[in-house]
């Protein structure tokens, strides 16, 4: 069962050093080189120097590399008072206020440290595959800095959002730490040190599963770090390495939004809409929906209206046509045969139909480079305008219910099946592991 605890977080000493907005950053894996430069310039103590320190040509030196420099910054900022440690163990209530589709939403959750259990052996469940490269990168950083610099994003069932309500009641009139990011999202955080409220929330979550929405690589890395501490003989039952900093949000929270992740394929064989339809054969029904890349928004609106995982919009740059492709019963039977190692719920996902049946099986494109993943239709149009992508796909995202169902079955979805918007900020709080 999930075991959550309060912790004495390390936070920026905002009154001393300036605005929080100048100090925080998006998660490391969505920071572009250009944004990295902007964050470096924004403030000399911006958290990007910890989570994504600049690479240098000399970084093969074990004593001076991006990880050791991050650790030096962390140590120096603590000594200088740029970063300060909480006086008491706390849970950290975290709100994100954002606009989407003409509405304003508030997503509410809280940060805690959660006891680790390897995937498959406890009540913490993954839903996406991981890759060795990012895990090694994060393990090097965690081992050198001995801290969780960013949080895992976990979901737990709570239809009445009762656990969150306990923490909200304890806030009173306290003023939050506040920051507005480059996308216009307002981030607010309050430390909660009320031990009664903390104990009540811990008890409420003790019998509930937690599903990792984002941060799979960091979670598995935290498990590896714990084993490292165990091997060197320093692991005790209450050692901080037994835990990982986690943002916990109720699956039923009204501010929980899952955006689609559309695909731009480079290296794909150029096809016209007619050639595409011929290759898809009786596995899909294909209908021309629009002409021109700029019509992507109209095509996506139709897909959203139908809300059907089996309906995919494809753009063929060779003739600038949008085609709506709907999987048929014969197509589903074909997918059952070629993906029988996955359960029916996995095979029903739009991303599974797209990659396994349409791209790999019907089009025979098994060696394509990793597609460019984008979340907004405007980004699809912009990408197609570059001329670099002969094929694009608009695909429905997996839902929160899909995450729950497949996770409990032990299945992992294809990469980029979900995009929980907005991303959590790094730098609001750091969890020390020593």
Residue pairs with C-beta under 8 A, 6 or more apart in sequence:
1 122
1 123
1 206
1 207
1 208
2 114
2 115
2 122
2 123
2 124
2 156
2 205
2 206
2 208
2 209
2 210
3 114
3 115
3 202
3 206
4 112
4 113
4 114
4 115
4 201
4 202
4 205
4 246
4 248
5 89
5 112
5 113
5 114
5 115
5 202
5 243
6 89
6 90
6 91
6 112
6 113
6 192
6 193
6 195
6 198
7 86
7 89
7 90
7 112
7 113
7 240
7 243
7 245
7 431
8 85
8 86
8 87
8 88
8 89
8 90
8 432
9 85
9 86
9 90
9 92
9 111
9 191
9 429
9 430
9 431
10 78
10 83
10 84
10 85
10 86
10 147
10 429
10 430
10 431
10 432
11 83
11 84
11 85
11 86
11 177
11 191
11 428
11 429
11 430
12 20
12 23
12 45
12 82
12 83
12 84
12 427
13 81
13 82
13 83
13 84
14 20
14 23
14 177
16 81
16 82
17 23
17 43
17 45
17 82
18 43
19 179
20 177
20 178
20 179
20 428
21 179
21 180
21 181
22 42
22 43
22 46
23 43
23 45
23 46
23 47
23 427
24 46
24 47
24 179
24 181
24 187
24 425
24 426
24 427
24 428
25 31
25 39
25 46
25 47
25 48
25 51
25 52
25 425
25 426
25 427
26 35
26 181
26 423
26 425
26 426
27 51
27 150
27 214
27 423
27 424
27 426
28 51
28 52
28 150
28 426
29 134
30 423
31 39
31 48
31 52
36 48
36 52
36 54
39 46
39 48
40 46
40 48
40 49
40 54
45 73
45 77
45 82
46 427
47 149
47 426
47 427
49 69
49 70
49 73
50 70
50 73
50 74
50 145
50 149
50 427
51 70
51 141
51 149
51 150
51 426
51 427
53 66
53 67
53 69
53 70
53 73
54 66
55 66
56 65
56 66
58 64
58 65
59 65
59 66
62 68
67 140
67 141
67 143
67 144
67 145
68 144
70 141
70 144
70 145
71 144
71 145
71 146
74 83
74 145
74 147
74 430
76 82
77 83
78 84
78 85
83 430
85 432
86 191
86 193
87 193
88 193
89 193
89 198
90 191
90 192
90 193
90 198
91 110
91 111
91 112
91 167
91 191
91 192
91 197
91 198
91 201
92 110
92 111
92 112
92 189
92 190
92 191
92 192
92 428
92 429
93 108
93 109
93 110
93 167
93 168
93 171
93 189
93 190
93 192
94 108
94 109
94 110
94 111
94 187
94 188
94 189
94 247
94 424
94 428
95 106
95 107
95 108
95 176
95 186
95 187
95 188
95 189
96 106
96 107
96 185
96 186
96 187
96 188
96 255
96 422
96 424
97 104
97 105
97 106
97 185
97 186
97 188
98 104
98 105
98 107
98 183
98 184
98 185
98 186
98 421
98 422
99 105
99 184
100 257
100 259
100 421
105 254
105 255
105 257
106 254
106 255
107 249
107 253
107 255
107 256
107 257
107 422
108 161
108 164
108 168
108 249
108 253
108 255
109 164
109 247
109 248
109 249
109 250
109 253
110 164
110 167
110 192
110 201
110 247
110 248
111 151
111 245
111 246
111 247
111 248
111 428
111 429
112 201
112 245
112 246
112 248
113 148
113 240
113 243
113 244
113 245
113 246
113 431
114 124
114 152
114 154
114 210
114 243
114 244
114 245
114 246
114 248
115 242
115 243
116 124
116 219
116 222
116 223
116 226
116 242
116 243
116 244
117 123
117 124
118 223
119 125
119 126
119 219
119 220
120 410
123 208
123 209
123 210
124 154
124 209
124 210
124 211
124 212
124 219
125 209
125 210
125 211
125 212
125 407
125 408
126 212
126 216
126 219
126 407
126 412
127 211
127 212
127 213
127 216
127 398
127 403
127 406
127 407
127 411
127 412
127 413
127 417
127 418
128 216
128 412
128 413
128 414
128 415
128 416
128 417
128 418
129 216
129 412
129 413
129 414
129 415
130 216
130 217
130 220
131 217
134 217
135 217
135 220
135 221
135 224
138 217
138 218
138 221
139 221
139 224
139 225
141 149
142 148
142 149
142 221
142 222
142 225
142 433
143 225
143 228
146 432
146 433
146 434
147 430
147 431
147 432
147 433
147 434
148 218
148 222
148 244
148 245
148 430
148 431
148 433
149 426
149 430
150 215
150 218
150 245
150 424
150 426
151 215
151 245
151 246
151 247
151 424
151 426
151 429
151 431
152 212
152 214
152 215
152 218
152 219
152 222
152 244
152 245
152 246
152 247
153 212
153 213
153 214
153 215
153 246
153 247
153 249
153 420
153 424
154 210
154 211
154 212
154 213
154 246
154 247
154 248
154 249
155 210
155 211
155 212
155 213
155 248
155 249
155 250
155 251
155 256
155 400
155 403
155 404
156 163
156 205
156 208
156 209
156 210
156 211
156 248
156 249
156 250
156 251
157 208
157 209
157 250
157 251
157 252
157 404
158 164
158 204
158 208
158 250
158 251
158 252
159 250
159 252
160 252
161 250
161 252
161 253
162 204
163 201
163 204
163 205
163 248
163 250
164 250
164 253
166 197
166 200
166 201
166 204
167 192
167 197
167 201
169 197
170 192
170 194
170 197
171 190
171 192
174 190
176 188
176 189
176 190
177 188
177 189
177 190
177 428
178 186
178 187
178 188
178 189
179 186
179 187
179 425
179 428
180 186
180 187
181 187
181 422
181 425
183 422
185 422
187 425
187 428
189 428
189 429
192 198
205 248
209 407
209 408
210 246
210 248
211 251
211 403
211 404
211 407
212 219
213 249
213 403
213 418
213 420
214 420
214 423
214 424
218 244
219 244
222 241
222 244
225 241
225 433
226 235
226 241
226 242
229 235
229 239
229 241
235 241
235 242
240 431
240 432
240 433
240 434
241 433
243 431
244 431
245 429
245 430
245 431
247 424
249 256
250 256
251 400
251 404
256 400
256 420
257 420
257 421
258 397
258 398
258 399
258 400
258 418
258 419
258 420
258 421
259 375
259 397
259 419
259 420
259 421
260 375
260 394
260 395
260 396
260 397
260 419
261 351
261 373
261 374
261 375
261 395
261 397
261 416
261 417
261 418
261 419
262 373
262 374
262 375
262 377
262 379
262 380
262 392
262 393
262 394
262 395
263 354
263 371
263 372
263 373
263 392
263 393
263 395
264 371
264 372
264 374
264 380
264 383
264 384
264 388
264 389
264 391
264 392
265 359
265 365
265 368
265 371
265 389
265 390
265 391
265 392
265 393
266 368
266 369
266 371
266 372
266 388
266 389
266 390
267 368
267 369
268 363
268 365
268 368
268 389
268 390
268 391
269 363
269 365
269 390
270 316
270 317
270 318
270 390
271 279
271 316
271 318
271 363
271 390
271 391
272 316
272 318
272 319
272 321
273 286
273 288
273 316
273 319
273 321
273 323
274 319
275 316
275 318
276 286
276 314
276 316
276 323
276 325
276 363
277 284
277 286
277 323
279 362
279 363
280 286
280 325
280 358
280 362
280 363
281 362
282 328
282 330
282 331
283 327
283 328
283 330
283 331
283 334
283 357
283 358
283 361
283 362
284 325
284 326
284 327
284 328
284 331
284 358
284 362
285 325
285 326
285 328
286 323
286 324
286 325
286 326
287 323
287 324
288 321
288 322
288 323
289 295
289 298
289 299
289 302
289 313
289 322
289 323
289 324
290 298
290 299
290 321
290 322
291 320
291 321
291 322
292 320
293 315
293 317
293 320
293 380
293 381
293 384
293 385
294 381
295 322
296 313
296 315
296 322
296 377
296 380
296 381
296 384
296 392
296 394
297 377
297 378
297 381
299 313
299 322
299 324
299 394
300 313
300 377
300 394
302 313
302 324
303 311
303 312
303 313
303 324
303 394
303 396
304 396
307 396
308 326
308 396
309 348
309 349
309 350
309 353
309 396
310 326
310 327
310 332
310 348
310 350
310 353
311 324
311 325
311 326
311 327
311 350
311 396
312 324
312 325
312 326
312 327
312 350
312 353
312 354
312 358
312 393
312 394
312 395
313 322
313 323
313 324
313 325
313 393
313 394
313 395
314 322
314 323
314 325
314 358
314 391
314 392
314 393
314 394
315 321
315 322
315 323
315 380
315 384
315 391
315 392
315 393
316 323
316 390
316 391
317 384
317 387
317 389
317 390
317 391
317 392
318 390
325 358
327 335
327 353
327 357
331 353
331 357
332 347
334 357
334 361
335 347
335 352
335 353
335 356
335 357
335 361
336 344
336 347
338 356
338 357
338 361
339 346
339 347
339 352
339 356
339 357
342 352
342 411
343 406
343 409
343 411
345 402
345 405
345 406
345 409
345 411
346 352
346 406
346 411
346 413
347 353
347 356
349 398
349 402
349 413
349 414
349 417
350 395
350 396
350 397
350 398
351 395
351 398
351 413
351 414
351 416
351 417
352 413
352 414
354 393
354 395
355 414
356 414
359 365
359 368
360 366
372 383
372 389
373 416
374 380
374 383
375 419
375 421
377 394
380 392
380 394
383 389
383 392
384 392
397 417
397 418
397 419
398 406
398 413
398 417
398 418
402 413
402 417
403 413
403 418
406 412
406 413
